Amino acid sequence: MNESKKPLTWAAIQVLSGGFLLGAMNAMGTDPKYVLSYKGLSDATFKSEWVDADGVFTGSTEEDYIQGIKTCGNEYNTFSYLRKKNKLPPYFVITDRGMFDDLSDDDTDLNVTIEPDSNFGSANSQLTDFHVDLMVAVPVCSGLSNATTTGDKEQRDSRNNNMKWITKFVLNKVKPKVYIFENAPGLFGKKGEPVRAMLNDMAKKYGYSVTYYKTDTLLHDNAQKRPRTFCMFWQWQNGVEQNPPMLQYENKRVNVKDFFARMSDDAPQQYAPEMGRVTLSCLGFLKQYAKKQGVKNWRDLLKGTSYTGMSFIVSNGLTDQYKEFVSNMSIEDKFKEQLYRGIDHAVEKMKQGSWIFDTSLKVAKDEYLPTTFHKNTQCLIHPEKDRLLTIREMLFTMGMPNDFIFYGNNADIIHKIGQNVPVRTAQWIVSEAKRVLDDWDTLRGKSKNVGFIKTVTNVEMFDNTKGLSDEE
């Protein structure tokens, strides 16, 4: 049998919240050969009595509460879903390396211990053959993310160690024909140049060319605007250097209303989190102000703006009126003072021309939802109803199946949803890799410079966001 006609095999390393794994399963049409992760991401014992029918944490003791957070933070959610679908692959864990440990100049850091993950029912399995045709991964990307909280360069760089080590491990130990990992938008831009240089050197050392694929979930049948970068490594044929293959461009748009219409009426977790004081006060003020101005729908106030409540209030000189509204709210004085300080902070930031990490209130546009991440999920208002998005709607914007349940306490569920990889975006990227793998001999090395694709010395920069306007 010709090698290119053998059934393709694939695996996943560090799947986290599971979006990439599910997208790859859809694209490949098969289950992964194995899943490999870190012990710290799976070492939680889950008890069904900790949650209600919607997966919401109900444990009564502090110990249960801590364990519930760990459960939501690890990979139990995806494991539980795959088990329910009878699609559970063998799980393995790296037991003697931390996610952010430094890399060694030699390859001694690759000498890790890999054991069956007994938490995920794989106690009797053994991983003796790493090799697969395709490997997918979701390394932590905070070092290249706008969400990075530290200004210390050394500490930021250390947050990229997970990405560097996983890449080194896959290219050196697994040796797949194609390796894909998802990362922050910064990997494609100027901020990512030093990291890309390191990855390019690593690729050449192990006999691979590289594609950096910049895209947005808007282009992949998803109503959420979420820019991401995928890094794709392509193994050279017979050790001979060559350019990456020519990939395809996708622009499959869908509006918010049509998108949410696909959501099943009986899907679990269809409850909206409670609004915080900032969002609630901002919404109340905008509704009152719209009525005074004779505006039927308060959302119309924000059209043509950044679609955030605080930016509208500050830019229109309404801060004094807003403070007066707050003063009449039925909340404790200490909470009013917190709101006043937030207003003053926003005014000062706008005077400085600084970008405000505005979590006051955000409105979904008709065409798309703002990026669903930790802060946004707590202030993102439904496009038609005066409430936050439900947990199910948030999961749906990530492409998670209608019957997928996120377990854990409410706050951590919201946080982890925003850290997921949208399923349909991952599915498109993996389907492109599969298209090349299915015709490996003829599609390899066919890339060239065409508009939004630039190839230099076996490294390709592919901008799939071509056609998106600046205001989007």
N, C-alpha and C positions, 0 to 999 in steps of 0.2 A: 504494500500500500504506500502511495506517495505520502511523504511526511506532512505536506500541506493539507492532506485530506483526513488526517487523524482527528478524532474529536478534540476540540480545544479544551484545555484545562486552565483553571484560574483559581486564585486565592485572594484573601484580604488580610491586611495587617493593620491593627488599631482601627477598628470600625467606629468606635465611639457611639454616637446616637443612631447610626445605622442607615442613614440616607444613601450613602455611597454604595454600601453593600447591597441594598435593595435595588438601586438603579442598575448595578452591575448584573444582578440576577435577572432583571428584566431584559437587559441587552444581550446577555450571553445565552439566555434560555436554559441555563443549567445551574446547579448548586455549586458553591465553591468547594474546592478540594479540602480546604481547611481554613480556619480563621486563627490568626496569631495576634496576641495582644500582650499587655503588661499585667502582672499579677495585681497591681493596685487598682486596675480598672474593673476587676471582676470579683474581688474577694469580699463579697457581701452576701449574707444569707437572707434571702427574701422570705417573708411570711405573708401568706395571703390575708391573714386577719388584720394586717396593717393598713389595708386600703379598702375603700368601698367599691361598688360595682363599676364606678367610673375611673378607678385607679387612683383616687385621691387619698392621700395619707390620712389615717385616722388613729395611729398609734397614740397611746396615752402616756407613756413614760419617756423620760429624756433619752434613755438608751435606744428606744424604738425610733425616736425622732432623728437621732444621729445616724442610725442605721438606714432609715428611710432616705436621708439625703445621699448617703453613699450608694444606695440602690439606684436612685435616679441618676447619679453622676457616672455610674459605670455602664457596662454594656448589657445589663440584664434586660432592658426593654426590648432590644432586637432579638436577643436569645429567646425570650418568652414568646415573641411573635412567630419566630421560625419554628419553635417547638409546636406551637398550636397548629401550624401549617404542615407539620411533618416534613420540614425541609431543614432540619438541624444538622449542620456540618460538624465535624470534630473541632473543638476549641482547644487551643494551646496557649500557654502563657510563658513569657520571659520572666524568670523569677529573680535574677541577680543583676538587673540593670534598671536604673531609674530613668524616667522619661527625659530628664534634662541633664543627665550626666555628661561630662565633657567627652570629646572624642580623642582617641590616641593617634599619634602620628603614624604608628604602624597599624596592623590589623588586630592587635590583641583585644580591642574593644568588641570584636566580633565573636569572641569566645564566650558566648552566653549559654546559660542553661535553659532549655526549653522543655516544659513538662506538660502533660495532659491537664486540662483545666477541669478539676473535679466539680467545681461549682456549676459547670455547664454540661455535666453528664458525660464527660469524655475521659473518665478515669482509666478506662481500659484501652484507650487509643495510644498509638505511638506515631510520631512524626519522623520517619526515617528518610523520606525523599522530599526535599523542599521544592523541587523544580515544578514550575507551571509555565504555560505560555503567556499568561497575563497576571500581573499582580496590581491590586489597587490598595490605596492607603489614605488615611486622613491624619497626617502629622499635625501637631499643634502649631499654630501660625501666629501666636500673639506677638512675636518679635517683629513681624511685618504688618501688623494690624493697627488700624486707627484706635482700637480698643486697648492698646498697650498702655498700662498705667504708670510705668516707670520711665523716667527721663534718663536713666543711667544706661549708656550704650553697652557696657559690658554685660549688664543684666539682660538687656533686650536681646543681645546676640545669643546669650545662653538659652533663651526661649526658642531659638531656632535649632538647638542641638538635636531635638527630637526628629525634625525633618532631615537633618544631615545624617544622623545615624541610621534611620530607617532606609534612606536611599543607599547608603553604603552597604548595609546588610543585604538589601534586595539585589543590588547589582553584583555583589561579591558572592553571596551564598545561594540565592534563588536562581539568578541568571535567566529571567524571563525574556521572551522576545519583546514584550512591551511592559513597561511599568508606568503607572499613572498615579499621581497624588494630587489632592485638592489643597488649595492654599489661599491666602489673603490676596486681594487685588494688588497690594504693594509689591508682590513678587514680580509683577510685569513691568512696573515703573522704575523710576530712578532710585527709589528707596531700596529696591530689590537687587540693584546691580552687583553689590559685593556678594550676595548670596547666590545669585545666578552664576557669577564667575566661579565660585566654589563648586556648584553643581555641574557646570560645564567641564571643569577639570576632572571631577569625579567620573563623569560620563565618558570622557576620552580615555581615562585610565582603564576603565572596565569594558570599553568597546561599544559605546552607545552614542547616538546623536539625540538631540533634545528639541522638543517643541514646547514653547510656552503659549498656552491657549487662553487668551483673555475673553471672557464672555459675560453675559448677564442672564439671570433666570427668566427675564422677560422674553427672551428669544427662544425659549424652550418650552412653550405651552404652559407657562406659569404666570399668574397675574402679579407676582411679587417682583419688585425691582431689587436685585441682589447681585452686584458685580463680584465675580470670583476669577481666580486664575487656576488653571490646571497645568501641571508639568508632566510631560509625556516623554519617556525614554524609549528609543527604538534601537534594538540590537543590530550591530553591523552584520552583514552577510560575510561569512568566512573571514572575519577579522579585518575586512577592507572598509576604510572610512567612506561614509556616504551621507548625503543629506537626508533629513526626515522626509516621510511621504507627504504628498499633497492631501490635506484634509479638506472637508467640505464646510461651507458656511450655512448656518441655519437661522431663520427668522420666522418663528412660529408664534405669533402674538395672540393673546386672548384677553378680553376685558374682565373686570372684576366680577360683574354680575353673572356672566356666562360661566366663569370659572367656579364660583361658589354654587352655581346651580347643579354641578356634578356631585356635590357632597351628599351622601346618603342621609336621609331624614332620621334613620335609626342608628347612625354612627354614635359611638360612645363619646363622652367628654364634651358634650355640647353645652357647656356652661361658661359664662363670661367671668373673668376675675373681677374682683371689686376695684373700682376706681380709687386711685390715691387722692389725697387732698388737693394736690396741685392740679391734676387733670379735672377733678370734680369742680373746683372753684373756677377754673378757666372755662369749662363748658357752661357753667351757670352764668358767668358774666357775658359770654358771647351770645347766648340765647336771649338774655335780657337786653343787650345792646342792639341786637338785630331787630328785636320787637320795637324798640324806640325809633330805629331808623326806617321802619316799615319794610324790612327785609323778611320775606316769608320763611326762608330756610337759612339758618345761621351759617351753614356751610358755604353759602354764596359769598359771605364776607371774606373768606380765605382764598377764593379763586384769584389766580394771578399773583399769589404770594407763595411763600414757602410751605403753605398748608400747615403751619404750626400756630397754635393759639398765642403763645407769648410773643412771637415775632410780629404778629398782627397788632397786638396790644401796644407794644413798645414803638413800632414804626409809625403808628397812627396817633401817638401822643395820648394814649388812654390809660397810662399807668396810675394817675391819681384817681380816675373813676374806678379802676380795677381795685385799688386799695380800699376805696370806700365800700365796694361790693364785699370785699373780704371782711371788712370791719363789721358788717351786718350778718355774717354767716354764723350759724349756731355751732361753733366749735370753740374749744378752749383758747384762751388768750395766747398760750405758748405756741399753739399751732398757727395762730394768726401771725405771730411774730416771725415764724419760720417762712410763711408765705411772703411777708413783706421783704424779708432779706433776699428771698429768691427773685422778687421783682427788681429790687435795687441791683442785684448782681447781673441780671439780664440787661438792664439799662446800661450799666457800665461796660459790659462786654460789647454791646452794639455801638457805643461811642468809640470804642477802640477798634471797631471793624473786625472784631474777632468772631470766629465761628462759635455759636452757642450749641453745646450738647443739649439741645432743647427737648426736654421730656415733659413739657407742660401739657400738650395735647397735639396729636397729629391726626390728620384726616386722610383717609384713603381716597385717592382720585378715582374718577370713573374708569380710567384705563389701567391703573395698576395700584398696588399697595406699596408703601415704603418698605424698606428692608426690615424684615422681621428679625430683630436681635433683642438682647436682654432688656435694654432700656425702652425700646420702641414697643415691645409687647405690653408694657405697663401704661402706655398712653395712646395707643393706636385705636382710634375710633372707627367703628364699622362704617362703611360707605353710605348706608341708609338709616341705620338705627343708632340711637344715642346710647351706645354702650361700647365697651372694649370688644375686640375680637374674642371669640370663644377659644378655648384650648383646641377644639377640633378644627376651627378655622385656621388657627396658627399652624397646626400639624398639616393641614391640607395645603397651605402655601408652601410647605416643604415637600409636598408630593407623597406624604406618608399614606398608606392604604387606609380606607375608611374604618377598618376594624383593628387598626394598630392602636395600642394603648401605651401612654407614657406613665409609668409608675413613679410615685414619690410624693413629696410635699409640694404644695402649689407653687411656691416661689421658685423652687428648683426646677420644676417642670418647665416653667416659663423660660428660665435661664437656659436650659439645655435645648429647648426647641430652637432658639436663635443660633445655637452653635452647630446645627445639623447641616448636612449637605443636601440641597434640594434633589429629590429623587430623579425627576425628569431631566435635569441638567446632567447629572451623573450618567444617566442612561444614554443620553446623546453622545457624551464623550467616549464611553465604553463601546457604544455601537460603531463609532468611527474607528476605534482600535480593532474591533472585530472585523470590520470591513477590510482592513489591511491584512489582518491575520488570515482571513479566508482566502486572500489572493496574494500571499506573502511575496512570492517570487517576482510578480509583475508590478506591484504597487510600491515596493520599497525604493527609496532614493529618488522619487519622482518630483519632489518639491522644487519650486522655483519662485522668484520674486514676482508677485502679482498683486499690485495695489496694497491691500491690507496685510499681505503676507511678506515678510522679509526673512531671507535666509542668508546667514553669514557663517562660514566655517562650521558647518554641521549643526548650527543652532538656528531654530526657526522661531520668529515672533509672529503669532497669528492672532489678529485682533478681530474677534467675532462680533464685536459691538459696532462694527461699521454700519452706519445708517441710523444709529440712535442719535437723536438731537441732544444738544448740550443741556437744555432745560429738563430733559428726562433723567 
